[in-house]
C-alpha cells in the first residue's frame, strides 16, 4: 500500500504537539491520567498509519487503518475532556481537536475507498 508522506508527517506533528501540550500542564492525578491516555492515543495514530502502509495485504491495511481511525477519535475525546476540565490552553486544545477531527475524516474516507476495492 502506498504511503502518503504528507499524512505521515501530519500524524507525527500531531503527536509532537500533543506531547508538548501534556508535558506543560500542571501535574495532578486527573491530568496525569488524561495526559497519559491522550499521549498513548495521539502517538498511536501515526504508528498505526505507518503500519497500515506497510501492510502485507489489503485486509491488513484496512485493519491497521481502522486502529488509526479509532485512536484519532479517542484523542479527540481526551482533548475535549481536557478542555472541559481546564481551559488554560484553550486555543491550542481547540486546534488539536480540529486536527484530530480532520485526521478522523481522512481515515474514514480512506477506509471507505479501501473497502470498496476489496
Residue pairs with C-beta under 8 A, 6 or more apart in sequence:
1 52
1 53
1 54
1 55
1 58
1 61
2 53
3 50
3 53
3 54
4 53
7 49
7 106
8 46
8 49
8 50
8 53
10 99
10 103
11 45
11 46
11 49
11 68
11 103
12 46
14 42
14 45
14 46
14 75
14 96
14 99
14 100
14 103
15 42
15 43
15 45
15 46
17 92
17 96
17 99
18 38
18 39
18 42
18 43
18 75
18 79
18 96
19 39
19 42
19 43
21 89
21 92
21 93
21 96
22 35
22 38
22 39
24 89
25 31
25 35
25 86
25 88
25 89
30 85
31 82
31 85
31 86
34 78
34 81
34 82
34 85
37 74
37 78
38 75
38 78
38 79
38 82
41 71
41 72
41 74
41 75
41 78
42 71
42 75
42 100
44 67
44 68
44 71
45 68
45 71
45 72
45 75
45 103
46 68
48 64
48 65
48 67
48 68
48 71
49 64
49 65
49 68
49 107
51 64
52 60
52 61
52 62
52 63
52 64
52 65
52 68
53 61
55 61
55 63
55 64
58 114
58 117
58 118
59 118
61 114
62 111
62 114
62 115
62 118
65 107
65 110
65 111
65 114
66 107
66 111
68 103
68 107
69 104
69 107
69 108
69 111
72 100
72 103
72 104
72 107
73 100
73 104
75 96
75 100
76 97
76 100
76 101
76 104
79 93
79 96
79 97
79 100
80 97
82 93
83 90
83 93
83 94
83 97
87 93
